[in-house]
Amino acid sequence: MANLSTRFFGLELKSPVIIGSAGLSNTVEKIKLLAENGAGAVVLKSVFEEEIYSEYKYEFDKQAEINDNLEYLDYFDYEIKNERVIEYLNLIQGVKNEKIDIPLVASINCTSGNDWVFFAQKLAQAGADALELNLFIIPSDVNRTAEKVREYYFATIKKVLNTVNIPVTVKLSSYFSDLAAMIKELSETGIAGITLFNRFYNIDIDIEKRSLMPAKVLSHPFEYQKSLRWIGIMSGRVKCDLAASSGVHDYPTAIKMLMAGANAVQVVSGVYKHGYNFVKEMVEGLNKWMDDHDVKSINEIVGVADLQHAKNPAQYERVQFMRYFGEFDKDVD
Ligand SMILES: Cc1cc2nc3c(=O)[nH]c(=O)nc-3n(C[C@H](O)[C@H](O)[C@H](O)COP(=O)(O)O)c2cc1C
């Protein structure tokens, strides 16, 4: 049997298949099941900054601001409830009491580096083994400069790192004009890992009603390529571990992410679509592939096909379909 252990969240994981942040892990029983099926770690659904203010409203005079900000909460399995913050802490304590032996990672979705940061300490005290920050502001404000956006990321991370003594990782979107520089600089702040990339609530248009409607929530298997490219480009150039998220729907895709330079993959849509057994299939598939190819440990394959090892590194940075203009054959995928 190959050794599937790897490192992410600054922690030793038994397998590189991490359950990404979503409602999949909202009870102790589900987390237990995910661990039994071979998950390397579980990231809980994010607590939203607004919820923290909402719960602690007597301590913070933030309510007006919160009420203007609810569009962040549009993930489908989501319903805002004040007591969710307390339930969240109870869930962490419940998992710890059950002695489920995989790391439990709390997640905070934050859009400002504000006073909510004290709550990170509460998560650590409840027993969270690490904290993933789901940081994002949609860059749609025509008056907000890239510099301001950067400031928010670095200030928030600094505050959190100064507050907690558990490992902190960040999950990013790809919406940066200087993505490579940003990832590199963030990796030098003292965080333990970076997850590329988050997937957001998307919109679509109903052409009959001429109005907006929600797009499909779950990812498709072909959506892994952006993460693959950027993991490959950043591998070996960052000072923390990398995890891949978005479109990992089977073990071959997980192997590709590892070869591009990820230490682990995060899965969500695959579990929603195929059930909790999906995790077991991923882990078994990975194990078998490694045995068949005489790969003894995950470390042997991490980064073997990254930008720095690619025979033709230019492929990572080639984005235009130059070769295909004029001669694209529709029968070729
Ligand atoms: C229903 C649903 C809820 C999600 N909720 C969160 C969340 O609270 N915090 C977060 O960081 N990501 C959240 N995500 C994003 C996932 O963690 C993951 O990054 C994304 O779905 C891409 O992975 P996938 O292709 O395996 O689904 C959610 C995704 C889905 C589908």
The ligand as an ORCA input file, in Angstrom:
! r2SCAN-3c Opt
* xyz 0 1
  C     -23.157     24.404     -1.872
  C     -21.795     24.978     -1.682
  C     -21.486     25.723     -0.543
  C     -20.213     26.280     -0.385
  N     -19.930     27.007      0.727
  C     -18.672     27.509      0.899
  C     -18.316     28.233      2.053
  O     -19.112     28.452      2.957
  N     -17.035     28.680      2.151
  C     -16.089     28.455      1.192
  O     -14.929     28.864      1.348
  N     -16.406     27.777      0.074
  C     -17.662     27.304     -0.092
  N     -17.959     26.610     -1.230
  C     -16.927     26.418     -2.251
  C     -16.272     25.046     -2.082
  O     -15.592     24.919     -0.847
  C     -15.268     24.734     -3.211
  O     -14.184     25.650     -3.148
  C     -15.906     24.834     -4.588
  O     -17.169     24.230     -4.619
  C     -15.010     24.216     -5.649
  O     -14.797     22.851     -5.423
  P     -15.618     21.722     -6.225
  O     -15.389     21.923     -7.644
  O     -15.070     20.425     -5.683
  O     -17.057     21.915     -5.846
  C     -19.230     26.061     -1.388
  C     -19.548     25.307     -2.520
  C     -20.797     24.780     -2.682
  C     -21.083     23.985     -3.917
*
